[in-house]
Amino acid sequence: MCIEIDGGSHLEQEQQEYDSARTEVLESIGCRVIRFTNSDVRYNINAVAQGILDICSELKSKKKND
């Protein structure tokens, strides 16, 4: 799993294109990419932590079923 924390510059078109290409590369090698904003991390850390835990549980469950 890859966790990306995006600041305000990630709202710009050029950065979004770069992020999209980066995500495609990471996913092509089997990484699950999840993104949070700086604001999420700063002001809503509990939701960020829960989101990470949820993805970990999902991946663990998927791995068990494979």
CYANA upper distance limits for C-alpha pairs under 8 A (distance plus 0.5 A):
  1 MET  CA     31 CYS  CA      5.57
  1 MET  CA     32 ARG  CA      5.11
  1 MET  CA     33 VAL  CA      6.43
  1 MET  CA     34 ILE  CA      8.14
  2 CYS  CA     26 LEU  CA      8.49
  2 CYS  CA     31 CYS  CA      6.73
  2 CYS  CA     32 ARG  CA      6.47
  2 CYS  CA     33 VAL  CA      5.24
  2 CYS  CA     34 ILE  CA      6.84
  3 ILE  CA     33 VAL  CA      6.44
  3 ILE  CA     34 ILE  CA      5.61
  3 ILE  CA     35 ARG  CA      6.37
  3 ILE  CA     36 PHE  CA      8.21
  4 GLU  CA     33 VAL  CA      7.72
  4 GLU  CA     34 ILE  CA      6.69
  4 GLU  CA     35 ARG  CA      5.18
  4 GLU  CA     36 PHE  CA      6.80
  5 ILE  CA     35 ARG  CA      6.34
  5 ILE  CA     36 PHE  CA      5.49
  5 ILE  CA     37 THR  CA      5.87
  5 ILE  CA     38 ASN  CA      6.46
  5 ILE  CA     41 VAL  CA      8.42
  6 ASP  CA     10 HIS  CA      6.41
  6 ASP  CA     35 ARG  CA      7.53
  6 ASP  CA     36 PHE  CA      6.67
  6 ASP  CA     37 THR  CA      5.14
  6 ASP  CA     38 ASN  CA      6.23
  7 GLY  CA     37 THR  CA      6.42
  7 GLY  CA     38 ASN  CA      5.73
  7 GLY  CA     39 SER  CA      8.32
  8 GLY  CA     12 GLU  CA      8.49
  8 GLY  CA     38 ASN  CA      8.39
  9 SER  CA     15 GLN  CA      7.32
 10 HIS  CA     15 GLN  CA      5.73
 10 HIS  CA     16 GLN  CA      6.27
 10 HIS  CA     19 ASP  CA      8.35
 11 LEU  CA     15 GLN  CA      7.53
 11 LEU  CA     16 GLN  CA      7.05
 12 GLU  CA     16 GLN  CA      6.69
 13 GLN  CA     17 GLU  CA      6.74
 14 GLU  CA     18 TYR  CA      6.85
 15 GLN  CA     19 ASP  CA      6.54
 16 GLN  CA     20 SER  CA      6.54
 17 GLU  CA     21 ALA  CA      6.77
 18 TYR  CA     22 ARG  CA      6.59
 19 ASP  CA     23 THR  CA      6.53
 20 SER  CA     24 GLU  CA      6.76
 21 ALA  CA     25 VAL  CA      6.87
 22 ARG  CA     26 LEU  CA      6.74
 23 THR  CA     27 GLU  CA      6.49
 23 THR  CA     33 VAL  CA      7.03
 24 GLU  CA     28 SER  CA      6.52
 25 VAL  CA     29 ILE  CA      7.19
 26 LEU  CA     30 GLY  CA      7.13
 26 LEU  CA     31 CYS  CA      5.82
 26 LEU  CA     32 ARG  CA      7.98
 26 LEU  CA     33 VAL  CA      7.77
 27 GLU  CA     31 CYS  CA      5.27
 27 GLU  CA     32 ARG  CA      6.49
 27 GLU  CA     33 VAL  CA      7.50
 36 PHE  CA     40 ASP  CA      6.59
 36 PHE  CA     41 VAL  CA      7.46
 36 PHE  CA     48 VAL  CA      7.73
 37 THR  CA     41 VAL  CA      6.98
 38 ASN  CA     42 ARG  CA      6.56
 39 SER  CA     43 TYR  CA      6.26
 39 SER  CA     44 ASN  CA      7.95
 40 ASP  CA     44 ASN  CA      5.39
 40 ASP  CA     45 ILE  CA      6.85
 40 ASP  CA     47 ALA  CA      8.38
 40 ASP  CA     48 VAL  CA      7.26
 41 VAL  CA     45 ILE  CA      5.32
 41 VAL  CA     48 VAL  CA      6.92
 44 ASN  CA     48 VAL  CA      7.04
 45 ILE  CA     49 ALA  CA      6.54
 46 ASN  CA     50 GLN  CA      6.59
 47 ALA  CA     51 GLY  CA      6.49
 48 VAL  CA     52 ILE  CA      6.78
 49 ALA  CA     53 LEU  CA      6.70
 50 GLN  CA     54 ASP  CA      6.51
 51 GLY  CA     55 ILE  CA      6.80
 52 ILE  CA     56 CYS  CA      6.68
 53 LEU  CA     57 SER  CA      6.63
 54 ASP  CA     58 GLU  CA      6.67
 55 ILE  CA     59 LEU  CA      6.59
 56 CYS  CA     60 LYS  CA      6.53
 57 SER  CA     61 SER  CA      6.55
 58 GLU  CA     62 LYS  CA      6.61
 59 LEU  CA     63 LYS  CA      6.56
 60 LYS  CA     64 LYS  CA      6.79
 61 SER  CA     65 ASN  CA      6.91
 62 LYS  CA     66 ASP  CA      6.87
